[in-house]
């Protein structure tokens, strides 16, 4: 295992333990960075230690002690140093699994803005640099740095506890954590802005976080559903764009190139989540079940749209949102007829809850196109083009518009 691989796979575990011990995000991050710098200097010549994680924690602890000593310019700082020395002397040099849970629940505390939760989670548990996070979300690095600094300050000044919520609050807070993880995945899977539709690095980070939640909360079904959902969607990543970077729709993708190992893992997780999640199952498990039906069909024509529509019927009761209603309308169209699905889409359009959501206009345009109502389809494609912000999606919609307007 190389130093770079250890950084990628163990950064979150080590940092979570250091934050608990030191009680400060910045001191822990700085100490860990220094420990990795020492490793880069020493390990190539001396060889990697038998337990590199313990070595890094121990080195980071000593770096933190040195840093605190250097900062001790006033007499009252001596108490702070003594407290940290006492804590560090008692600490075993091994990550505690619960530390990562403490860290993610702290990063995703409801007192923080969603943007700050995402940024802080990727920075601490994901190990991404501020520049990498800023680039992924297409904001200037100073803006992202400011979000992270403010989030840490909020945790400090509001004294947000570094702990896992008690059982009565765990389910509610876990939902917020999963929302953050899924936000990261969705931004990677279908980027909101920019030239690229898919940002693989964000998908990978979200899946890593999902695996962590399943590992740390093995008795909870919804983290399994979330991980399954991400795996099943991500299994198609290599076929979603052509060589020119243009969108390839699900029905036209080369299924032989899908990641079958990932599909099998996701499908197995779906079964466990549905079996152990109680009745009714949770929204992530249901969405994963829908994704499993799609990717397990041998061809697009063999897709069991009736089963998908039935699953959406359950999902809309469990998690009634306008976007779920829209997806259900499409499933109904594919299973019970385009006219029936279009009527459901029009109801949503008239309800106004999805104003500004370009996929509503896309769904309406696609159904009108399949019904050979090309003039109306063109109007809906134009509306979608007014709202879309991703360039790959824009090119796809422009191509569709040319087809129906010719």
C-alpha positions in Angstrom: 0.0 0.0 0.0 1.4 3.4 -1.0 1.3 6.6 1.0 -1.2 8.1 -1.5 -3.5 5.1 -1.0 -3.3 5.3 2.8 -4.2 9.0 2.6 -7.2 8.3 0.3 -8.6 5.4 2.3 -7.6 6.2 5.9 -7.7 10.0 6.0 -11.3 10.2 7.4 -10.7 7.6 10.1 -7.5 9.2 11.4 -8.8 12.7 11.3 -12.0 11.7 13.1 -10.0 10.3 16.0 -7.7 13.3 16.1 -10.6 15.7 16.2 -12.1 13.8 19.2 -8.8 13.9 21.0 -7.8 17.4 20.3 -11.2 19.0 20.2 -10.4 21.3 17.3 -10.9 20.7 13.6 -8.0 23.0 12.5 -5.4 21.7 14.9 -6.3 18.1 13.9 -6.1 18.8 10.2 -2.8 20.7 10.5 -1.3 17.9 12.6 -2.4 15.2 10.2 -1.0 17.1 7.2 2.3 17.4 9.0 2.3 13.7 9.8 1.8 12.8 6.2 4.6 15.2 5.2 6.9 13.4 7.6 5.8 10.1 6.2 6.6 11.3 2.7 10.1 12.1 3.9 10.9 9.1 6.0 9.0 6.1 4.6 10.7 5.9 1.2 14.1 5.4 2.9 13.1 3.7 6.2 10.2 1.6 4.9 6.6 1.7 5.8 5.9 0.9 9.4 4.0 -2.3 10.3 1.0 -0.2 11.4 1.0 2.9 9.3 -2.3 4.2 10.7 -1.1 4.0 14.3 2.2 5.7 13.2 0.4 8.6 11.5 -1.9 9.1 14.6 1.1 9.0 16.9 3.1 11.4 14.8 0.1 13.7 14.4 -0.4 13.8 18.2 3.2 14.8 18.7 2.9 17.5 16.0 -0.2 18.8 17.7 1.6 19.0 21.1 4.5 20.9 19.4 2.0 23.2 17.7 0.1 23.9 21.0 3.4 24.6 22.7 4.4 27.1 20.1 1.1 28.8 20.4 1.5 29.1 24.2 2.4 32.8 24.4 0.4 33.6 27.4 0.3 32.0 30.8 -3.3 30.9 30.6 -2.4 28.7 27.6 -0.5 26.4 29.9 -3.7 24.9 31.2 -4.8 24.2 27.6 -1.5 22.4 26.9 -1.7 20.4 30.1 -5.2 19.2 29.2 -4.2 18.1 25.7 -1.1 16.4 27.0 -3.2 14.5 29.5 -5.6 13.4 26.8 -2.9 12.5 24.4 -1.0 10.4 27.0 -4.1 8.3 27.6 -5.1 7.9 23.9 -4.4 4.6 22.1 -2.9 5.0 18.7 -5.8 3.4 16.8 -8.9 4.8 15.2 -12.2 4.2 17.0 -15.0 3.3 14.6 -17.5 5.5 16.4 -15.2 8.5 15.8 -16.2 8.7 12.1 -19.9 8.6 13.1 -19.3 11.4 15.5 -17.5 13.4 12.8 -20.2 12.9 10.1 -23.0 13.8 12.5 -21.1 16.9 13.5 -20.4 17.9 9.9 -24.1 17.4 9.0 -25.5 19.1 12.0 -28.8 21.0 11.2 -27.3 24.2 12.5 -25.0 24.4 9.5 -26.2 25.4 6.0 -26.5 22.5 3.5 -23.7 23.8 1.4 -21.4 24.0 4.5 -22.4 20.4 5.5 -21.4 19.1 2.0 -18.1 21.0 2.0 -17.1 20.0 5.5 -18.0 16.4 5.0 -15.9 16.2 1.8 -13.0 18.1 3.4 -12.8 16.0 6.6 -14.2 12.5 5.8 -13.4 12.6 2.1 -10.0 14.0 2.4 -10.5 16.4 -0.6 -8.7 19.6 -0.7 -10.6 22.9 -0.7 -9.5 23.4 -4.3 -10.9 20.0 -5.4 -14.2 20.6 -3.7 -14.5 24.1 -5.2 -13.6 22.7 -8.7 -16.2 20.0 -8.3 -19.0 22.4 -7.4 -17.8 25.1 -9.8 -17.3 27.8 -7.3 -14.1 29.9 -6.7 -11.7 28.3 -4.2 -11.8 31.3 -1.8 -15.6 31.0 -1.7 -15.4 27.3 -0.8 -12.6 28.1 1.7 -14.8 30.7 3.4 -17.7 28.2 3.6 -15.5 25.7 5.4 -14.0 28.3 7.8 -17.5 29.5 8.7 -18.7 26.0 9.2 -15.8 25.2 11.6 -16.4 28.5 13.4 -20.1 27.7 13.8 -19.3 24.3 15.3 -16.9 26.0 17.7 -19.0 29.0 18.8 -22.3 27.1 18.9 -20.6 24.3 20.8 -22.1 21.7 18.5 -21.4 18.4 20.3 -19.0 16.0 18.7 -21.2 13.0 19.3 -23.6 10.5 17.8 -27.2 11.5 18.6 -29.1 9.4 21.1 -31.5 6.7 19.7 -34.5 9.0 19.8 -32.8 11.6 17.6 -30.6 9.2 15.5 -33.2 8.4 12.8 -34.0 12.1 12.1 -30.3 13.1 12.1 -29.3 10.1 10.0 -31.8 11.2 7.4 -29.9 14.6 7.2 -26.6 12.7 6.8 -27.9 10.6 4.0 -29.3 13.7 2.2 -25.8 15.2 2.3 -24.2 12.0 0.9 -26.9 11.7 -1.8 -26.4 15.4 -2.7 -22.7 14.7 -3.3 -23.6 11.7 -5.4 -26.2 13.5 -7.5 -23.9 16.4 -8.2 -21.4 13.9 -9.5 -23.9 11.8 -11.4 -25.6 14.7 -13.1 -23.8 17.9 -12.5 -25.9 21.0 -12.2 -23.6 23.3 -14.1 -20.7 23.2 -16.5 -19.5 21.2 -19.5 -19.3 17.8 -17.9 -22.4 15.8 -17.1 -20.6 13.3 -14.8 -18.1 14.1 -12.2 -16.7 10.7 -11.3 -14.7 11.9 -8.3 -17.8 13.0 -6.5 -19.6 9.8 -7.2 -16.7 7.9 -5.8 -16.6 10.0 -2.7 -20.3 9.6 -2.1 -20.1 5.8 -2.5 -17.2 5.7 0.0 -19.3 7.7 2.5 -22.2 5.3 1.9 -20.0 2.3 2.5 -18.9 3.9 5.7 -22.4 4.4 6.9 -23.3 0.8 6.2 -20.2 -0.4 8.0 -20.8 1.8 11.1 -24.6 1.3 11.2 -25.1 -2.3 10.0 -28.5 -2.7 11.7 -30.0 0.3 9.7 -31.7 -0.6 6.4 -31.8 2.8 4.8 -28.0 3.3 4.6 -27.9 0.0 2.7 -30.7 1.3 0.4 -28.7 4.5 -0.2 -25.5 2.6 -1.0 -27.4 0.2 -3.3 -29.0 3.1 -5.1 -25.7 4.8 -5.8 -24.0 1.6 -6.8 -26.7 0.7 -9.3 -26.8 4.1 -10.9 -23.0 4.3 -11.0 -22.7 0.9 -12.6 -23.8 2.6 -15.8 -21.2 5.4 -15.7 -19.1 4.3 -18.7 -22.1 4.2 -21.0 -24.0 7.4 -20.1 -21.9 9.5 -22.5 -20.6 8.8 -26.0 -17.0 9.6 -27.2 -18.0 13.2 -27.9 -19.3 13.7 -24.4 -23.0 13.7 -25.4 -25.7 12.0 -23.4 -26.7 8.4 -24.2 -30.2 7.6 -22.9 -30.7 4.5 -20.7 -32.6 2.7 -23.4 -29.7 3.2 -25.9 -26.8 2.3 -23.6 -24.6 -0.7 -24.2 -25.6 -3.0 -21.3 -22.6 -5.3 -21.9 -20.4 -2.5 -20.6 -22.3 -2.0 -17.4 -20.4 -3.0 -14.2 -22.0 -6.4 -13.4 -20.1 -6.8 -10.1 -21.4 -3.5 -8.9 -25.0 -4.4 -10.1 -24.8 -7.7 -8.2 -23.6 -5.9 -5.0 -26.3 -3.3 -5.3 -29.0 -5.9 -5.9 -28.0 -7.9 -2.9 -28.1 -4.8 -0.7 -31.5 -4.0 -2.0 -32.8 -7.4 -1.0 -31.4 -7.0 2.5 -32.7 -3.4 2.9 -36.2 -4.5 1.8 -36.2 -7.6 3.9 -34.9 -5.9 7.1 -36.2 -2.4 6.7 -39.7 -3.1 8.0 -42.9 -2.2 6.2 -43.2 0.0 4.4 -39.5 0.1 3.3 -37.7 3.5 3.3 -37.4 5.8 0.3 -33.8 5.0 -0.5 -34.5 1.2 -0.5 -37.5 1.8 -2.8 -35.5 3.9 -5.2 -32.8 1.3 -5.2 -35.3 -1.4 -6.0 -36.5 0.7 -9.0 -32.9 1.1 -10.2 -32.4 -2.7 -9.8 -35.4 -3.4 -12.0 -33.9 -1.2 -14.7 -30.3 -2.6 -14.7 -31.3 -6.2 -14.3 -33.5 -6.1 -17.5 -31.5 -7.8 -20.3 -32.7 -5.2 -22.9 -34.6 -2.0 -22.7 -37.6 -3.6 -24.3 -37.7 -6.2 -21.5 -37.8 -3.6 -18.7 -40.7 -4.5 -16.3 -42.3 -1.1 -16.3 -45.4 -2.4 -14.5 -43.2 -3.4 -11.5 -41.5 0.0 -11.6 -44.8 1.8 -11.6 -46.0 -0.4 -8.7 -42.8 0.5 -6.7 -43.4 4.2 -7.5 -46.9 3.8 -6.1 -45.4 2.7 -2.8 -42.6 5.4 -2.9 -45.1 8.2 -3.5 -46.9 7.2 -0.3 -43.7 6.9 1.7 -42.0 9.9 0.3 -44.5 12.2 -1.5 -42.6 14.8 -3.4 -43.3 16.4 -6.8 -40.2 14.8 -8.3 -41.3 11.4 -7.2 -44.7 12.1 -8.7 -43.1 13.1 -12.0 -41.0 9.9 -12.1 -44.1 7.9 -11.3 -45.9 9.6 -14.2 -43.2 8.5 -16.6 -43.4 4.9 -15.3 -47.2 4.9 -15.8 -46.7 6.2 -19.3 -44.3 3.4 -20.1 -46.5 0.7 -18.5 -50.1 1.9 -19.1 -49.8 4.2 -22.1 -48.3 7.6 -23.1 -51.6 9.5 -23.0 -52.2 8.4 -19.4 -48.7 9.4 -18.3 -49.0 12.7 -20.1 -52.2 13.5 -18.2 -50.3 13.0 -14.9 -47.4 15.2 -16.1 -49.9 17.9 -17.1 -51.5 17.8 -13.6 -48.1 18.4 -12.1 -47.4 21.2 -14.6 -50.6 22.9 -13.6 -49.9 22.4 -9.9 -46.9 24.7 -10.2 -44.8 22.8 -7.7 -42.1 22.0 -10.3 -41.9 25.5 -11.8 -38.3 26.0 -12.9 -37.5 22.2 -12.9 -36.4 21.5 -16.5 -37.0 17.8 -16.3 -40.7 18.4 -16.1 -40.6 20.0 -19.5 -38.3 17.3 -20.7 -40.7 14.5 -19.6 -43.6 16.3 -21.3 -41.7 16.8 -24.5 -40.6 13.1 -24.6 -44.1 11.9 -24.2 -45.5 14.3 -26.8 -42.7 13.2 -29.2 -43.7 9.5 -28.7 -47.3 10.5 -29.5 -46.1 12.2 -32.7 -47.4 15.6 -31.4 -44.3 17.3 -32.6 -45.4 20.9 -32.5 -46.3 20.6 -28.8 -43.1 18.6 -28.2 -41.0 21.4 -29.7 -42.6 23.9 -27.4 -41.8 21.8 -24.3 -38.2 21.3 -25.5 -37.8 25.0 -25.9 -39.1 25.5 -22.4 -36.6 23.0 -21.1 -33.8 24.7 -22.9 -34.7 28.0 -21.1 -34.2 26.2 -17.8 -31.3 23.8 -18.3 -27.8 24.7 -17.0 -25.6 21.7 -17.9 -24.1 21.9 -21.4 -24.3 18.1 -22.1 -28.0 18.2 -21.3 -28.4 21.3 -23.4 -26.8 19.7 -26.5 -29.1 16.7 -26.1 -32.2 18.8 -25.9 -31.2 20.9 -28.9 -30.7 17.7 -30.9 -34.2 16.5 -29.8 -35.7 19.9 -30.7 -34.2 19.7 -34.2 -35.7 16.2 -34.6 -39.3 17.3 -33.9 -39.0 20.7 -35.5 -37.7 19.4 -38.9 
